[in-house]
C-alpha cells in the first residue's frame, strides 16, 4: 500500500544521507515498483502539476502528462529523481551550443516506462513528452526549492532562453488537457 506521507518522510530522511541523490532514487524506486498502489492513492484524472511537498532542500511533485503533451525544454538547476507509475515519459536532452550560449543542441534522450526511475543531474536541460493516448503519471523529487529556484526555459515557440514561468507551464498542461478532451 502506498502512503504519500511516508514517501515524503522517507525522502526527507534520504536527503540527510551521504549520497542523498541515490538515497532519494531508492525511495522513489520502491514507491513506483507498486505502480497500481501509487495510482490508487494519487488518482490522476488530467494533466497537471501538484505540489506535494516544498522546502528549501526538497520538493516533491505529482506530475501528470496529458496524452500527446509536449513540454518545452527547461532546466531545474538542481538534481531530480523521476519515477513513472503510469504510462511513458519521453525525455529529450539538450546542452548549450557553447559555454554560456543561450542556444541549445540536442544530446540524446531517454524513454521512461512503467516503474522506471531516472536521476537527472543539476545541469540537465530536457523537454518532456507523453507519446501515448492515455495519461502518464510520475513522482518528481527535486533536491532543492523547485518552486522558488530561478531557472530557464526555451519555448514555447522559438527556442530562446528565457526565465522559467510556472504559469506558462501550467497553461501548456491546460492546453494539452483541452486537446485531449476534444478527442471525445
N, C-alpha and C positions, 0 to 999 in steps of 0.2 A: 504494500500500500504506500502510495506517495504522500508525503506530508510536506507542504510548502514551507511551513515554519522550520521544520527540521532541515530542509535543504538550505535555507538561508543561514541558520545557525551553524551548519556544517561548513558552509562557505566562509563565514566569518571566522571560524576556528582555523580553517585551512590557510587563510592569508597570514596567520601568525607563524606558520611553519617555515623552515629554512628554504624550501622550494615552493613558495605559495602558488605559482602558476601550475605546477604539476599537481599539487595537492588539490587545488580547485578543480582541475581537469578530472581527477579521480572521483571527486564528489559528483560532478555532472555526469560522468560516465556511469556511475552507479544508478543515478536517477533515470537516465534515458535508456538504461538496459531493460527497464519495465515501461515501455512507451505507452501501453494502454492505461496503466495506472496514472501516469502523468496527465494524459489526455482526459481521463475521467475526473481528475481533480481540477484541471485548468479550463476544460470545456471550451475550446476555441470555436467561434462561430463566424468570424470575419477577420480580415487582415487588420493588423494594428500593433501598436507598441503599448505594453502595460508595464509600468514601473512597479516592481515587486519589493525592491529594497534599494535605498540610496544612502550612501555615507561617503566620507572623504576618501576612504580606501577601498570601497567595494560598491558596485551597482549590480543589481540583478534585474533583468528584463524578461518579460514573456513577449516573444516576437512571433507574429503570425503573418505569413505572406499569402495574399490572395492568389488564386490561380492566374498564372501568366504574368504576375507582377515582376517588375524590374525596378531596382533602386539604384540611382546614380552612384558613381564612385565616391568614396568618402574614407576618411581616416578616423582613428579613435584616439591616437596619441597615448595609448595605454594598452596593455595586453588584454586579450579577451579569450574566453572559452565559450564555444558554441556547441550545444548538444541538441540534436534533432530527435523529436519524439513523434513527429507525423510528417509524411511527405518527403520532399527533397529540396535542398537549398543549394543552388549552384553559385559558386563564388568565382569571379574573375579578379585576378590580382594585377596590380599596376605598380610601377615605380616612377619616380620623377625622371624625366628625359635626361636631366643633368643635375648635379647638386644645386639645390636652391631654385631649380626651374619650376614654374607653375604648370608646365606641360607634363602629360603622362605618357608612358609607354607600357603596353600590355606585357605581363610577365608570367603568364600561366593561369591556372585555375584549379578548382577542386570541387567535385560533387560530394555533397554530404547527404547521405540517405538515412533511413530509419535507424536510430540508435547510434549513429556516428557522432563523434565529437572531434573538435579541432581546437588547437591552441594557436592563436594569432599573436604575433609579436607587437611591440609598441609602435613600430614604424610601418605596419601594413596599411596599404591602401587597397580597397576592394569595392566591387559592386556585387549586388546580390540579385538573383532571380529565382523564381519558382517556375520550373518548366512544366509543371503538372496541371491537370484540370481539377485539382482539389487543393484544399488548404495545406500549407506546410507550416509546422509549428515547432518552435525551439525555445530553449532556455539559453539566454546570453548572460554571461557573467563577466564583468569588467573589473580590472584591477585599479580602480580609482573612481572618482566622481564623474561618471559619464554625462550626467545632466549639465554640469557647470563647466566642464573642461572645454576650453576653446579648441576647435578643430576645423578641418576643411572639408568641402565637398566640391565635386567637379560636375556640375549639372544642377537641375535638369537642363536639357538642351546642350549648348556648347560646353565642351569640357574645359571650362575656365575655372581656375581655383577661386573659391570664394569662402567666406566664413560659413560653417555648418549652421543650418537653420532647421531646428527641430519642427517648427510649424510647417515648413515646406515639406519635410519628410512625411509628416502626418497627412498633408494634402495628397502626397503620392499614394499613401495607403488608402485614403478615401477614394481617389480616382480608380484605383485597382478594384476596390470593393464595388463601385458603381459599374465598372465594366463587367465584372463577374456577374452581378445581379441582372444586368441587361441581357445575358445569355438565356435567361429563363422566361 
